[in-house]
């Protein structure tokens, strides 16, 4: 190589030395895995910043065993004013949805995506906490937090918030339902009863999710673990429509839409 091209060559190498790693980092940050973790860490920081550490006690990445496998909760806050199960969504664009819709819609320019109603997703989390801790259902609250620059285009329940709004929602509860000793007992039960917060636990949870949602997978009742049966509504507004119902009905009355 001639001396005339050596400075250009060294400049190119220098540029590539930081450009290639930067492109790799950007590509990783765009993956669903990275977006999920970034969103969870942001919410975790907001909870740490805004909640009284002597009153609200957080646990993160809580995986609990359920009759149909396991369920994973992004954040759990235990306080005298209740237990809060927090689901994080790191999404962009416009968000359309209502409390009762099975699926919500995300629109980014001309592209449209469907995703599970996070209130329904978090309902399973609250029921798992209720079953494990043996507390009244009205002491457990579902909180959905959107981060990442999304905008609600339909009216959302108070429990569906942006960013730091999750802390404001938690702080809106001012009537004690547990005393100090009960809070400590609940924390101990969660810490000892949760599955280990390890990579192996996460991998096993992801695998059983894939198996559970496979087209030919046997559906199991999330409450009692029995098989779910395909049924047809015979009366009411949904007459003629199919749904999944627990095979042990009427002992267990869990139902799921198609």
Secondary structure as a PSIPRED ss2 file (coil, helix, strand):
# PSIPRED VFORMAT (PSIPRED V4.0)

   1 X C   1.000  0.000  0.000
   2 X C   1.000  0.000  0.000
   3 X H   0.000  1.000  0.000
   4 X H   0.000  1.000  0.000
   5 X H   0.000  1.000  0.000
   6 X H   0.000  1.000  0.000
   7 X H   0.000  1.000  0.000
   8 X H   0.000  1.000  0.000
   9 X H   0.000  1.000  0.000
  10 X H   0.000  1.000  0.000
  11 X H   0.000  1.000  0.000
  12 X H   0.000  1.000  0.000
  13 X H   0.000  1.000  0.000
  14 X H   0.000  1.000  0.000
  15 X H   0.000  1.000  0.000
  16 X H   0.000  1.000  0.000
  17 X H   0.000  1.000  0.000
  18 X H   0.000  1.000  0.000
  19 X H   0.000  1.000  0.000
  20 X H   0.000  1.000  0.000
  21 X H   0.000  1.000  0.000
  22 X H   0.000  1.000  0.000
  23 X H   0.000  1.000  0.000
  24 X H   0.000  1.000  0.000
  25 X H   0.000  1.000  0.000
  26 X H   0.000  1.000  0.000
  27 X H   0.000  1.000  0.000
  28 X H   0.000  1.000  0.000
  29 X H   0.000  1.000  0.000
  30 X C   1.000  0.000  0.000
  31 X C   1.000  0.000  0.000
  32 X H   0.000  1.000  0.000
  33 X H   0.000  1.000  0.000
  34 X H   0.000  1.000  0.000
  35 X H   0.000  1.000  0.000
  36 X H   0.000  1.000  0.000
  37 X H   0.000  1.000  0.000
  38 X H   0.000  1.000  0.000
  39 X H   0.000  1.000  0.000
  40 X H   0.000  1.000  0.000
  41 X H   0.000  1.000  0.000
  42 X H   0.000  1.000  0.000
  43 X H   0.000  1.000  0.000
  44 X H   0.000  1.000  0.000
  45 X H   0.000  1.000  0.000
  46 X H   0.000  1.000  0.000
  47 X H   0.000  1.000  0.000
  48 X H   0.000  1.000  0.000
  49 X H   0.000  1.000  0.000
  50 X H   0.000  1.000  0.000
  51 X C   1.000  0.000  0.000
  52 X C   1.000  0.000  0.000
  53 X C   1.000  0.000  0.000
  54 X C   1.000  0.000  0.000
  55 X C   1.000  0.000  0.000
  56 X C   1.000  0.000  0.000
  57 X E   0.000  0.000  1.000
  58 X E   0.000  0.000  1.000
  59 X E   0.000  0.000  1.000
  60 X E   0.000  0.000  1.000
  61 X E   0.000  0.000  1.000
  62 X E   0.000  0.000  1.000
  63 X E   0.000  0.000  1.000
  64 X E   0.000  0.000  1.000
  65 X E   0.000  0.000  1.000
  66 X E   0.000  0.000  1.000
  67 X C   1.000  0.000  0.000
  68 X C   1.000  0.000  0.000
  69 X E   0.000  0.000  1.000
  70 X E   0.000  0.000  1.000
  71 X E   0.000  0.000  1.000
  72 X E   0.000  0.000  1.000
  73 X E   0.000  0.000  1.000
  74 X E   0.000  0.000  1.000
  75 X E   0.000  0.000  1.000
  76 X E   0.000  0.000  1.000
  77 X E   0.000  0.000  1.000
  78 X E   0.000  0.000  1.000
  79 X E   0.000  0.000  1.000
  80 X C   1.000  0.000  0.000
  81 X C   1.000  0.000  0.000
  82 X E   0.000  0.000  1.000
  83 X E   0.000  0.000  1.000
  84 X E   0.000  0.000  1.000
  85 X E   0.000  0.000  1.000
  86 X E   0.000  0.000  1.000
  87 X E   0.000  0.000  1.000
  88 X E   0.000  0.000  1.000
  89 X E   0.000  0.000  1.000
  90 X E   0.000  0.000  1.000
  91 X C   1.000  0.000  0.000
  92 X C   1.000  0.000  0.000
  93 X E   0.000  0.000  1.000
  94 X E   0.000  0.000  1.000
  95 X E   0.000  0.000  1.000
  96 X E   0.000  0.000  1.000
  97 X C   1.000  0.000  0.000
  98 X C   1.000  0.000  0.000
  99 X C   1.000  0.000  0.000
 100 X C   1.000  0.000  0.000
 101 X C   1.000  0.000  0.000
 102 X C   1.000  0.000  0.000
 103 X E   0.000  0.000  1.000
 104 X E   0.000  0.000  1.000
 105 X E   0.000  0.000  1.000
 106 X E   0.000  0.000  1.000
 107 X E   0.000  0.000  1.000
 108 X E   0.000  0.000  1.000
 109 X C   1.000  0.000  0.000
 110 X C   1.000  0.000  0.000
 111 X E   0.000  0.000  1.000
 112 X E   0.000  0.000  1.000
 113 X E   0.000  0.000  1.000
 114 X E   0.000  0.000  1.000
 115 X E   0.000  0.000  1.000
 116 X E   0.000  0.000  1.000
 117 X C   1.000  0.000  0.000
 118 X H   0.000  1.000  0.000
 119 X H   0.000  1.000  0.000
 120 X H   0.000  1.000  0.000
 121 X H   0.000  1.000  0.000
 122 X H   0.000  1.000  0.000
 123 X H   0.000  1.000  0.000
 124 X H   0.000  1.000  0.000
 125 X H   0.000  1.000  0.000
 126 X H   0.000  1.000  0.000
 127 X H   0.000  1.000  0.000
 128 X H   0.000  1.000  0.000
 129 X H   0.000  1.000  0.000
 130 X H   0.000  1.000  0.000
 131 X H   0.000  1.000  0.000
 132 X H   0.000  1.000  0.000
 133 X H   0.000  1.000  0.000
 134 X C   1.000  0.000  0.000
 135 X C   1.000  0.000  0.000
 136 X C   1.000  0.000  0.000
 137 X H   0.000  1.000  0.000
 138 X H   0.000  1.000  0.000
 139 X H   0.000  1.000  0.000
 140 X E   0.000  0.000  1.000
 141 X E   0.000  0.000  1.000
 142 X E   0.000  0.000  1.000
 143 X E   0.000  0.000  1.000
 144 X E   0.000  0.000  1.000
 145 X E   0.000  0.000  1.000
 146 X E   0.000  0.000  1.000
 147 X E   0.000  0.000  1.000
 148 X C   1.000  0.000  0.000
 149 X C   1.000  0.000  0.000
 150 X E   0.000  0.000  1.000
 151 X E   0.000  0.000  1.000
 152 X E   0.000  0.000  1.000
 153 X C   1.000  0.000  0.000
 154 X C   1.000  0.000  0.000
 155 X C   1.000  0.000  0.000
 156 X C   1.000  0.000  0.000
 157 X C   1.000  0.000  0.000
 158 X C   1.000  0.000  0.000
 159 X C   1.000  0.000  0.000
 160 X E   0.000  0.000  1.000
 161 X E   0.000  0.000  1.000
 162 X E   0.000  0.000  1.000
 163 X C   1.000  0.000  0.000
 164 X C   1.000  0.000  0.000
 165 X H   0.000  1.000  0.000
 166 X H   0.000  1.000  0.000
 167 X H   0.000  1.000  0.000
 168 X H   0.000  1.000  0.000
 169 X H   0.000  1.000  0.000
 170 X H   0.000  1.000  0.000
 171 X H   0.000  1.000  0.000
 172 X C   1.000  0.000  0.000
 173 X C   1.000  0.000  0.000
 174 X C   1.000  0.000  0.000
 175 X C   1.000  0.000  0.000
 176 X C   1.000  0.000  0.000
 177 X C   1.000  0.000  0.000
 178 X C   1.000  0.000  0.000
 179 X C   1.000  0.000  0.000
 180 X H   0.000  1.000  0.000
 181 X H   0.000  1.000  0.000
 182 X H   0.000  1.000  0.000
 183 X H   0.000  1.000  0.000
 184 X H   0.000  1.000  0.000
 185 X H   0.000  1.000  0.000
 186 X H   0.000  1.000  0.000
 187 X H   0.000  1.000  0.000
 188 X H   0.000  1.000  0.000
 189 X H   0.000  1.000  0.000
 190 X H   0.000  1.000  0.000
 191 X H   0.000  1.000  0.000
 192 X H   0.000  1.000  0.000
 193 X H   0.000  1.000  0.000
 194 X C   1.000  0.000  0.000
 195 X C   1.000  0.000  0.000
 196 X C   1.000  0.000  0.000
 197 X C   1.000  0.000  0.000
 198 X C   1.000  0.000  0.000
 199 X H   0.000  1.000  0.000
 200 X H   0.000  1.000  0.000
 201 X H   0.000  1.000  0.000
 202 X H   0.000  1.000  0.000
 203 X H   0.000  1.000  0.000
 204 X H   0.000  1.000  0.000
 205 X H   0.000  1.000  0.000
 206 X H   0.000  1.000  0.000
 207 X H   0.000  1.000  0.000
 208 X H   0.000  1.000  0.000
 209 X H   0.000  1.000  0.000
 210 X H   0.000  1.000  0.000
 211 X H   0.000  1.000  0.000
 212 X H   0.000  1.000  0.000
 213 X C   1.000  0.000  0.000
 214 X C   1.000  0.000  0.000
 215 X C   1.000  0.000  0.000
 216 X C   1.000  0.000  0.000
 217 X C   1.000  0.000  0.000
 218 X C   1.000  0.000  0.000
 219 X C   1.000  0.000  0.000
 220 X E   0.000  0.000  1.000
 221 X C   1.000  0.000  0.000
 222 X C   1.000  0.000  0.000
 223 X C   1.000  0.000  0.000
 224 X C   1.000  0.000  0.000
 225 X C   1.000  0.000  0.000
 226 X C   1.000  0.000  0.000
 227 X E   0.000  0.000  1.000
 228 X E   0.000  0.000  1.000
 229 X E   0.000  0.000  1.000
 230 X E   0.000  0.000  1.000
 231 X E   0.000  0.000  1.000
 232 X E   0.000  0.000  1.000
 233 X C   1.000  0.000  0.000
 234 X C   1.000  0.000  0.000
 235 X C   1.000  0.000  0.000
 236 X C   1.000  0.000  0.000
 237 X C   1.000  0.000  0.000
 238 X C   1.000  0.000  0.000
 239 X C   1.000  0.000  0.000
 240 X C   1.000  0.000  0.000
 241 X C   1.000  0.000  0.000
 242 X E   0.000  0.000  1.000
 243 X E   0.000  0.000  1.000
 244 X E   0.000  0.000  1.000
 245 X E   0.000  0.000  1.000
 246 X E   0.000  0.000  1.000
 247 X C   1.000  0.000  0.000
 248 X C   1.000  0.000  0.000
 249 X C   1.000  0.000  0.000
 250 X C   1.000  0.000  0.000
 251 X C   1.000  0.000  0.000
 252 X C   1.000  0.000  0.000
 253 X C   1.000  0.000  0.000
 254 X C   1.000  0.000  0.000
 255 X E   0.000  0.000  1.000
 256 X E   0.000  0.000  1.000
 257 X E   0.000  0.000  1.000
 258 X C   1.000  0.000  0.000
